[in-house]
Amino acid sequence: LRPRTRLAGRPFALFFRLEERLARGSLTRDRSRAILTIGPLAVGLAAVVALGAVGQNARASASAWIADVIPGDVVATSIRPIAPDEDIAADLALVPGVERVTEIATFDLAVDGRRTDGVAVNGADLAADGRLVFVAGDRDAALTALDEGGATIVPLALATRLGLSLDQVVKVAAVDGTNLELRIVGIAERTLPGRGGEGMLVGWTDAIGSLGVAGADAFAVRFAPDAPATARSDLESAANLAALDVVTLDQIQGAIDSELARIFGLFDALALIAVLAATRLHTAAGIRSLHEALCFLEAYPDDARVRRVAVDVGDTVAAGQ
């Protein structure tokens, strides 16, 4: 262990000679303690690296998910359900350069007594826009059946979790207390996001007639290839008249990235705390008594304390490689 710690400490000795000698000495005095310290440090640093990779993959998956399922270039959201007879979708469709407006509603579903997310959408719009990648079922037939009623398209993750299969009939609690039977006409790799995750897709006939959906809470807007440069600003003006907020898919992706960064940042912080805790325990254990440890910490200036921790981490991890 001594040659390895001496080699690992050389880069630190160029700048922090005293701290390097203290760290190297504490490593070699008690090899069993050094091994117990190297273990948590290695695990903590590996967790930081692994969480970084998982976070990057999660962001890439979220980006692909949004692009695969949203039938539009921008999304106009509402703080209240907008009923079909308000003709908001028709007003947005009149904006020059708008090719298609797709009404979307998110709500809760009770499937065979289990809560899940539901999304009401027009199947013809999804078909025309080329959205959804199917892993089971015929795509065109499934999207047509969705608009006819009595059908649903489920995401692969939900089908796996609940044990659902193609052509299976599931019972969904209707607003009048009865059960609405929906046949699974397709299983998609991804579906539109609901309130808590990917949702089961149902047609507007079932959503309004049986499930108590009051109206759309979002409108996906697709611009024509030859749309004028003012199409976006004209759409925003029309949306503002209806109290709608227009966001792009990039903005949605940015919000998802920020949330994922916050979550994975918390895990990274916990892993780093574990690394620093292991280092401080290693340093304190090298001093023979609690009184000496407290005197050591109080006597060390703040910047020197930081240098000692950094050298401890580098020396210990390098020695463990």
N, C-alpha and C positions, 0 to 999 in steps of 0.2 A: 504493500500500500504506500510506503514512503516514496519510492521512485515515482509512482503515479501521481501522488499529490504534489511532489516537487515539480513535475512537468506541468501539471494542470495549473499550478500557481504562478508560473513564470510570467504570463501576460499581465496578471494583476500586480506582481511585484514591481513592475516598471513604474507604476503610478501610486500604488498603495502598499508600500513595503511593510510597514508595521502591521496593517490589517491582514496582509497575506500571511505573514509569519504566525499571527495568532490563529487564523483559520486553519492553516496547515497543521499547527501543533495540536489543536483540539481534535482534528481528524485522526491523527496518528496515536494520540494518547490512549484512546479507548476504541478499538476497532469495532467491537460489537455495537457501541453507541453510534459510530459512524455509519455502520450498515443500516441500523434502524432509522437513521436520518435520511440516508440516500433513498431508501424505499419510498417514503411519503413524498420526497422531492420529485423523484422520477414519475410517480403516479400523478402528482399535481401538474407537472409540466406536460406530461402526455395528455392529460385531460384538457389543458388549454389548447394544445395543438388539435386534438380531436374535435373539440367544440368549434374551433375556427373552421375546420373542414366541413363539419355538419351544417354550420350556419351558412356557409357559402353554397352548399348543395341545396339547402332549403330555399334560399333566395332564388336560385336558378329554377327550381321546381315551381315556385310561386309565379315567377315571370312567365314560364311556359304555360302554366295553368290559366292565367288571365288571358293570354293571347289565344288559347285554344277554345275558350268557352264564351267569351263576351262577344255578341254579334254587333259590334259597333266600334267606331273610332273614339267616341266620347260617351260618357254616361251622365244623364241629367237626373239628379236625385231629389226626392221630395221628403219633407218632414211629416207628411200625412199621406194616407192612401188616396189616390186619385181615381175616382170611379170612371168607368168607360164612357158614361154619358156626358162627361165634362169635355170630351173631345180635345184633350190636351195633346194627345199623340197626333191627331190630325193637324192641329195648329203647327206643331214642330215640323211635320212632314211638308208643310207649305213653304218652309224656308228654302230659298234658292240654293241648290247644291246638295240638299239632303236626299239621299236615295231610299233610306229605310229607317223606320222608327219601331223599335221592339219594346213592348210593355213587359215589365218584370215585377213580380211581387214575391216577397219572402214572408214565410209564416211557419208556425209550428205544426207538426203532424204527429198523430199517435198511431203508429203502425203496430198492429197486434199488441197493443198495450205498451209499446215502447216509444218514447219521444224521439223524434228526428226532425231534421230541417226539411221544409218543403219550399219549392220554387215554382211559381206559375209563369209560363212563358208560351209564346206562340211557336209551335213546331215548324210551321212553314217558313218563318223568319230564320230559324236555325238552319233549316235545309238550304235556303237561298244564300245564306251567308257562309255556308261550309263549315259550321261549327260542330263540335263534338267528335271524338274519336271512339268508335264502338269496338268493344271486345267481344260482344255477343249480341246477336240479333241483326236484322236488316235495317240499315240506317234510314233509308227513305220510307219504308213501311212503318218503322217505329215513330218517326216524326209526324207522319200522317195520322197514325192512330192516336197520338197525343192530342191533336186538335179535335178528333172525333169524340173523345171522352172515354172513360173507363180504362185508361191505360196510364202507365208511368214508366219513366226511364230512371234507373238508379245508378249511382256511381259505383265503381268497382270496389272501393274501400268499404262502402256501406253494405254492399252485397256480401262481401267476405265476412264482415263483422256479424251480420244478422243471418247469414246462411241462406241468402236469397238466390234464386236461379231464374233463368229465362222462362217465360210463360207461366211462372208461378203467380197465383192470385193472392194478394195481400189485402187485409181488411183495415181500412182507415176510418177513424172516428169522424163522423159527419157532424155538422152544426146542429142538426135536429135530433141528435142522440142515437141515430142509427149508424150502421156500418156501410161505408162505401167500398165496394170491391174494385180493386185496380189490378189489371194484369200487367206484369212486367214484360214490356215489349222490347226492351233493350237494356243492355248494361254498358255504360260508357266509361272510358278510362278516367275522365273527369267530367263533372257537371258544374253548373253555375253555383257560386257561393251563396249559402243561406245566412242565417243569423249567427250560427256557430260553426259552420263547416259546409261541406258539399251537401247539396240538397237533392231530394227526390223531385224529379220534374213531373209536373202535371199540366194538363191543358187548362185554358181559361174557362172552358165549359164546366169542368168539375170544380175548379177553384171557386168560382162565383156561385154556381148552382148548389153545391153540396158542402163545401169546406168553409164557407163563410168569409172568403176573402173580399174585402171591401173595394179594393182597387190596386193599382200599380204604385209602387214606391220608388221606381226607377225606370228610366227610359234609355235604352241603348240606341245611339244614333250613328248610322253609317253614312258617310259622305260619298257622293259619286266621284268617280275618277277625275271627271272634268269640272269639279266644283270650283266656283270662283274663290279668290283669295279671301273674300269677306265672309265666306260661309260660316266660319267658326264664330266670328263676332256677331253676325246676324242671328245665329242660333242662340248665343248667350243672351241677346236682347229679348228674343221671344221667350226664352226660358225664364228670364227674370220677371216677366209679366205674370208668369204662373207660379212664382216663388220657387223656382227650381234652381239647383246649384249644378253647374256643368263642370265635370272633371274629366281629364284625359286618362287613358290607360296608364300612361307613365306616372301620373300623380297617384293613381291607385297602387301601382307597384311601389312607388316611393313610400307610401304609408305602410305597406306591408313590410318593406325593408326596415323601416324605422322600428316597427314593433318587434320584428325578429332580432334586430340589433340590440334592442333593450333586453329581450329575454336572454339571448346568448351572452350579452355583456354581463348580466347578473351571474350566470354560471361561471364565466371567466373570472369574475371577481372572487367568487367562492373558491375556485381552484387556486388563485394567486394567494388568497388568505391562508389556504392550507400549506402552500409552499413557504410563505413567510413564517407561519407558526412553527413548522418543522425546523426551519433555520434558527429561529429564536430559541426553541427548546434545546437544539444542539449547542448553541452558544452558551446558554445558561448552565447546561449540564457540564460543560467544560470547566466551570468555576466551582470550587469545592463547597461552598455554602451559600445559603439564600442571602445572607448578609453581604457576602462578597459580590454576589450577582447584582444586588440592588446598588451597591456602591459603584460597581462597574458601569451600570446603565446611567446612573446620575452623573458620573464623572465624564462620561463620553460626550463630546459635543454632538449636536443633532446631525451635522454633516458627516462627522466621523462614524456615527452610528449607522447612517445610511450606507456609507462605504463598506463598513464591516459586514452588513447584511448582504450587500451585493457580492462581495468577495466570498463570503460563506456559501452563498448559493452557487456561484460559478465554480468554486473549488470543489464543493461536494458533488455536484452533478458531474463535472468533468472526471473526477476520480471514480465515479460509479460507472462510467461508460466502459 
